[in-house]
Amino acid sequence: MNDHYDIYEEKGMLPSKRLSNGYRNFDENAIEKVELIQRLVYI
């Protein structure tokens, strides 16, 4: 599943901020965005 996040982030659909430890910090709406993207992909 992490590959999907990379693709969504790369295409600007799921922006995040990188923390100093390399982890991504997504906004609080990220889950809703991922669910919407996945629904649209499968239409």
C-alpha positions as a Markdown table, in Angstrom:
| # | Residue | x | y | z |
|---|---|---|---|---|
| 1 | Met | 0.0 | 0.0 | 0.0 |
| 2 | Asn | 2.9 | 2.4 | 0.6 |
| 3 | Asp | 3.6 | 2.4 | -3.1 |
| 4 | His | 0.2 | 3.9 | -3.7 |
| 5 | Tyr | 1.0 | 6.8 | -1.3 |
| 6 | Asp | 4.2 | 7.4 | -3.2 |
| 7 | Ile | 2.3 | 7.7 | -6.5 |
| 8 | Tyr | -0.5 | 9.8 | -5.1 |
| 9 | Glu | 2.1 | 12.1 | -3.4 |
| 10 | Glu | 4.2 | 12.3 | -6.6 |
| 11 | Lys | 1.2 | 13.3 | -8.7 |
| 12 | Gly | 0.2 | 16.0 | -6.2 |
| 13 | Met | -3.0 | 14.2 | -5.1 |
| 14 | Leu | -1.9 | 13.5 | -1.5 |
| 15 | Pro | 0.5 | 16.2 | -0.3 |
| 16 | Ser | 2.5 | 15.6 | 2.8 |
| 17 | Lys | 5.3 | 17.2 | 4.7 |
| 18 | Arg | 8.5 | 15.2 | 5.4 |
| 19 | Leu | 9.7 | 15.1 | 9.0 |
| 20 | Ser | 13.4 | 15.2 | 9.9 |
| 21 | Asn | 13.3 | 11.4 | 10.5 |
| 22 | Gly | 12.0 | 10.9 | 6.9 |
| 23 | Tyr | 8.5 | 10.0 | 7.9 |
| 24 | Arg | 5.6 | 11.7 | 6.1 |
| 25 | Asn | 3.1 | 13.9 | 8.0 |
| 26 | Phe | -0.3 | 13.9 | 6.2 |
| 27 | Asp | -3.1 | 16.3 | 7.0 |
| 28 | Glu | -6.1 | 15.1 | 8.9 |
| 29 | Asn | -8.1 | 14.6 | 5.7 |
| 30 | Ala | -5.6 | 12.2 | 4.1 |
| 31 | Ile | -7.7 | 9.0 | 4.8 |
| 32 | Glu | -10.8 | 10.6 | 3.1 |
| 33 | Lys | -8.6 | 11.6 | 0.1 |
| 34 | Val | -7.1 | 8.1 | -0.3 |
| 35 | Glu | -10.6 | 6.6 | -0.1 |
| 36 | Leu | -11.9 | 9.0 | -2.7 |
| 37 | Ile | -8.9 | 8.4 | -5.0 |
| 38 | Gln | -9.3 | 4.6 | -4.7 |
| 39 | Arg | -13.0 | 4.8 | -5.5 |
| 40 | Leu | -12.3 | 7.0 | -8.6 |
| 41 | Val | -9.6 | 4.7 | -9.8 |
| 42 | Tyr | -12.0 | 1.7 | -9.7 |
| 43 | Ile | -14.8 | 3.4 | -11.6 |
